Amino acid sequence: MMKQIVIKFVVPLTIVSFSLITMRSIAFVDDIGSIDFTGFPFLYTCKGFHTSMSQQFFLLPLLVDLVVYLLIWFVIFLSLKNFVDINKAPRFIPVTLILLATVFFAINILLANNPDNIFLLKRDFEIKVEQRDFYVVSWF
């Protein structure tokens, strides 16, 4: 029963919220200057230093952030399970969530598919965070 809830609700909501809600940070990087970083709770992407249209993705922080979002939604649905029978939700709700998650996942893959992007395991430079703000729709 809990497996169906995870597949129908938790995973799609994780993908949608991971795509839409994040934190923007402005950080100072030595020899570069102030750079925009994205990620909550850990910074997992920033502008590439070698060309203006590239991005740098840090895979370990991205994976940890994804697990944090998944755990948050899992805890929410685990606590909701005591009050509401989630399996009796109308069929269009999980179908809509899965379709939205598929669209957001495809958009994220397309944005990350730039050949100039750099994928690193973790950040190999020091930063000093100057400002942090919550941000909705981090694609722009």
N, C-alpha and C positions, 0 to 999 in steps of 0.2 A: 504494500500500500504506500509506504513512504517512498519507494523507488519511483512509483508513478508520479508522485508529487514533485520529486526532484526533477524528473525528466520533463514534465509538463509545465512546471511553474518556476522552479528555482534556477535551472540552467538558462532558460530564455530571459528571465528577469535579470540574471547576472550579466548576460551579454548586452542587453539593452542599457542597463544602468552603468556598466563599464564603459560603454560607448558614449553615453550622454552626460554623465555626472562625474566630474573629476576636479582636480585642483590645479590651477595654473600658478607657477612660481617664477619669479624673476630672480636669477642667481648670477653672481659675478664669477667668471671663470678667468683665471690668470692668463694673460697674453691675448685674450679674446674680447673681454668686456662683459656686459650684461646680456644674458641669453634667457629666452623663455623656455621653461621646462614644464612638462605635464606629467601628472601622476598623483594618485592618492592611495595609500599613505606614503608610498615611495615614488620618487621621480623616475619614470621609465622612458621618457623620450625628450629630445630637444632638437633644435636645428642643427644641421650638419655644418661642420666648420670648413669643409673643402669646397662646397658650392652652395649657392643660395637656395636651390630648390630641393635640397636633400634633408633628410631627417636622420637622427641617430636613435636607435632603439636599444635599450638595455634589457636583455631578456630575463635575467633573474628577478629584478624588481618588478617587471611586467607580470611574471608568473606569480609572484607573491601578492601583488595587487589583485590579480584575478582570483586567487584563492581567498583573499580577504572579502571581496565582494560576494563570492559564493558562500562563505561562512555566514556573512551577515544575512543574506536571503534565506539560508537554511535555518538559522536561529529564528528568524521572523516566522517562517512557515511552521517550524516545530512548535513555537508558542501559540500560533493561530490554530493548530490542529486540536488543541484542548478546548477551544471555544466554538469553532466552526468546522463542519464537515466539508473539507475542501474538495473531496472527490465528487460531491454533488453539484459542483459549479457547472454552469452551462457550457456546452461543448465549444461554443465559439470563443470563449475566453482563452483556453490553452492553444487553440488553433491560431488565434490572432497573435498571441505571444510568441509562438514558434515562428510564424511568418515574419513578425517584426524582428526577432532575433536573427533570422536568416538574412534579412535585408541589411541590418546593421553589421553583421559579420562580413557580408560581401563588400560593403562600403569600406570597412576597415582593411580588408585584404587588398582592395583596389588602391587605397591610399598608401599602404605599405609596400606596394609592388613597384615603386619607382626604382630603376636600376642604380640610381645614385645613393640610395639609402644605405646606411651602415648598421649592421646588427652586431652588437657586442654582448658578451656575457654579463659584464657589469661595467660601470663607469670607471674609466682609467684616469680621471683627472679630478682634482679637488674643486669644490664649489663653495660659495658663501651665499646662502639664501637671503635675499633682500626683502622680498614681499611674497605673500601667499594669498590666493583668493580662490574660493570655490567657483566653479565654472560649469555651465551647462552647454552641451554641444561643443565638444573640444575640437571639431574638425576645422573650424575657421579661425 
